[in-house]
Each structure stands twice: as structure tokens, then as C-alpha cells.
Amino acid sequence: MRKRISSAGPRARGGASWVGEAATVLWAIVAVASPLQAAPRFKLGEPPALVPATPEQSVLYLTREQFVRALSLPAEEVFLDDVPLGYLPQRAYLASRVAPGRHRLWGVIGCPDLTLDVRPGRAYLLRLREVIDSNDLVSPRWLSDDPGSIDDLVRSTGITRASPTPRGLQALQNKVGRKRGRHDPAAVGTKPGAPDSSLKPRGPGAIVITGLPELPLVFDATWHLETLDQVQSESAFSGNVGKLAFDGSSLRYRSRKETLEIPCDSVTSVRYGGTVSSDLNPWIEVGYRTSSGLKADSFADSRSSQALDTYNRLFAALYERWVARRQAAPPGGAAPGILPPPDSTAAAKGSAPPR
């Protein structure tokens, strides 16, 4: 008995000693790791919204204005090709200079990859639309908008610019390395910023926003409103479903109730108009000149499953041609999408309030 007690005693004391040493080591690890874990991956600030483009580079704005749940959603990680752009929390925006060319935007959970053709010296604005379905699942999608409205958008919504910290950038870069390594271990050494075949858009639902979609564009189930109002009754448009077509020279709408034609040369603005009533389909607002003055009409695809794709394709077709005409016009006015100098926001004025 004594022998058993005696032999058990040292093991108990040794176990206690081992536990104590382990606790000390664990405490030391936690003490060192805690500041690292607590270090933020991004910071929010209030610098001027406008980031001037250069002849060699363009500017990409990514916004996330919505707060779709009572509790906040986590910040999304956003990448362009193999370059981390940063973290996009709710009620915030990112601004980054990018090289011209075709790029893949990815990283937002549940959002299809997006391919964007970027032209030199231009600005681009993509707004993250988040919709919660009947199962409480969030469905995010990118929506194009007029970059000239970014200044008004930031001021009217109160969103702030999110900037990644060095720790945050390192975490994002590590994720890129792991993702690329799974596809091609040899590609991990690819020069940062270079196109990478392993990061091409893939999977169902991938979105491609090219500079000029193939024409003609025809949408068979489109709504039309002369005056867009967020609290407008659905009866004002739900019964007026018609065909919308764009052939490069004019935008034509025809339904049982009306016929409308907007010559391409008369267009003065193309932008996101918002959503109406309880319907979540995005509306595109087209401003144009008439013999009696300026006017605006709005259109939306009545099919929820195709509404965002219709919006983005029509926006690209109209907006790019509007930009091309402005750039070809005689000197004296800034082309849309070409941001003014930091000391002037004239090109950003007159935009519709964000919706």
C-alpha cells in the first residue's frame, strides 16, 4: 500500500508540475498572441471620396451602403485578380487604382465572380446589392453605376472609406497564395498583380461586364416609369410590361399602353435609379433632352431572376456610348467617368440621390 501510495505521489506531483508549466507556457503564448488577434484588419476614415485617375491607371470604387439585417454582417474580403483590395464592411466603400485591362473581381461570399473590362484613365463604380430571401440567406450581387455620383453617394449615405491595415493585407495575401497554390503550386511565385489563369472566373453565375455588349439588346418583359419614386405603388408599373430594345442608335420601349423612343444622341445621364416599393428589381434611369427640355425615364426587368443581369448589360451599353460621345465632343467639359481634379467636384454634381 505504501509502495503504491509512494509511487503514485511523485507522478501526481510531476503531473501538477507539468500542468503548471503548460499553463505558464499557454499564458505566455496568449499574452503574445492577444495583441495580434486584437489588431484590426482594416480601419475606417473619412478622406475625400474622389481618387483622381491618371492616363495610365483607372480607379475602382466598391460600395456597400446597405444594412440588411438587425445585426451587422461581417466585412467581406475583396480581391482583383491576385491583388487584395481590402475589406468591405457594411456602410463603407473601397477606392483603389487599377491597371487597364480585363480583371476578375472576387471574394464576396455568395457573390458570383465578376469580370470587368477597365479602360485607361477611367473611373468605375460597383455597388454591392444584398438581398435576404425567405430562408434568411443573403444573396449579394454587384451593380454598375455612374462613377460621377460617388461624391454625392458618400456624402448622402454617410459611408466611410475602409483601408486595410498591414496585418489585414498580409492575411488577404496569404489567402491568395493558398487559393492559387491549390490550382497550381508553381504559380505561387507569379509576379504580384499579373494576370493568373488559376483566378479566371469560374462556376455558375459568373458575371461578365464588358465595355460594349453585343447589340442589339432586347428585353421582352420590361417595366417602364416616367417618374421613379421609391414608395410608388406597384400598380403604377406592374401592369405595364413591354419590350425594351437598344440597337446603338436609340432605346425603344413598346407595350400595350405606350410607345417610347430615346435617341442615343440625346442621352444626358445613365445611372442606378433604385428600387420601387417592395420590389427589389433594380431600375436604370436614363436622362435625355427633348424639344421641351430635360426628361428622365426608368426601366426594370420584371423577371427577378434576370433583373440584375438586364440592368448591368443595359447600363454598360448606354453608359459606354455616352462616355464615347462626350470624349469625342469639343473641349470644354469633362467626360463622364473621368474624374475631375481633387479641388473640383463639378462633374459629380447633379447626380440623383442614391437609393
C-alpha positions, 0 to 999 in steps of 0.5 A, a space after each residue: 500500500 505504501 509502495 503504491 501510495 509512494 509511487 503514485 505521489 511523485 507522478 501526481 506531483 510531476 503531473 501538477 508540475 507539468 500542468 503548471 508549466 503548460 499553463 505558464 507556457 499557454 499564458 505566455 503564448 496568449 499574452 503574445 498572441 492577444 495583441 495580434 488577434 486584437 489588431 484590426 484588419 482594416 480601419 475606417 476614415 473619412 478622406 475625400 471620396 474622389 481618387 483622381 485617375 491618371 492616363 495610365 491607371 483607372 480607379 475602382 470604387 466598391 460600395 456597400 451602403 446597405 444594412 440588411 439585417 438587425 445585426 451587422 454582417 461581417 466585412 467581406 474580403 475583396 480581391 482583383 485578380 491576385 491583388 487584395 483590395 481590402 475589406 468591405 464592411 457594411 456602410 463603407 466603400 473601397 477606392 483603389 487604382 487599377 491597371 487597364 485591362 480585363 480583371 476578375 473581381 472576387 471574394 464576396 461570399 455568395 457573390 458570383 465572380 465578376 469580370 470587368 473590362 477597365 479602360 485607361 484613365 477611367 473611373 468605375 463604380 460597383 455597388 454591392 446589392 444584398 438581398 435576404 430571401 425567405 430562408 434568411 440567406 443573403 444573396 449579394 450581387 454587384 451593380 454598375 453605376 455612374 462613377 460621377 455620383 460617388 461624391 454625392 453617394 458618400 456624402 448622402 449615405 454617410 459611408 466611410 472609406 475602409 483601408 486595410 491595415 498591414 496585418 489585414 493585407 498580409 492575411 488577404 495575401 496569404 489567402 491568395 497564395 493558398 487559393 492559387 497554390 491549390 490550382 497550381 503550386 508553381 504559380 505561387 511565385 507569379 509576379 504580384 498583380 499579373 494576370 493568373 489563369 488559376 483566378 479566371 472566373 469560374 462556376 455558375 453565375 459568373 458575371 461578365 461586364 464588358 465595355 460594349 455588349 453585343 447589340 442589339 439588346 432586347 428585353 421582352 418583359 420590361 417595366 417602364 416609369 416616367 417618374 421613379 419614386 421609391 414608395 410608388 405603388 406597384 400598380 403604377 408599373 406592374 401592369 405595364 410590361 413591354 419590350 425594351 430594345 437598344 440597337 446603338 442608335 436609340 432605346 425603344 420601349 413598346 407595350 400595350 399602353 405606350 410607345 417610347 423612343 430615346 435617341 442615343 444622341 440625346 442621352 444626358 445621364 445613365 445611372 442606378 435609379 433604385 428600387 420601387 416599393 417592395 420590389 427589389 428589381 433594380 431600375 436604370 434611369 436614363 436622362 435625355 433632352 427633348 424639344 421641351 427640355 430635360 426628361 428622365 425615364 426608368 426601366 426594370 426587368 420584371 423577371 427577378 431572376 434576370 433583373 440584375 443581369 438586364 440592368 448591368 448589360 443595359 447600363 454598360 451599353 448606354 453608359 459606354 456610348 455616352 462616355 464615347 460621345 462626350 470624349 469625342 465632343 469639343 473641349 470644354 467639359 469633362 467626360 463622364 467617368 473621368 474624374 475631375 481634379 481633387 479641388 473640383 467636384 463639378 462633374 459629380 454634381 447633379 447626380 440623383 440621390 442614391 437609393 
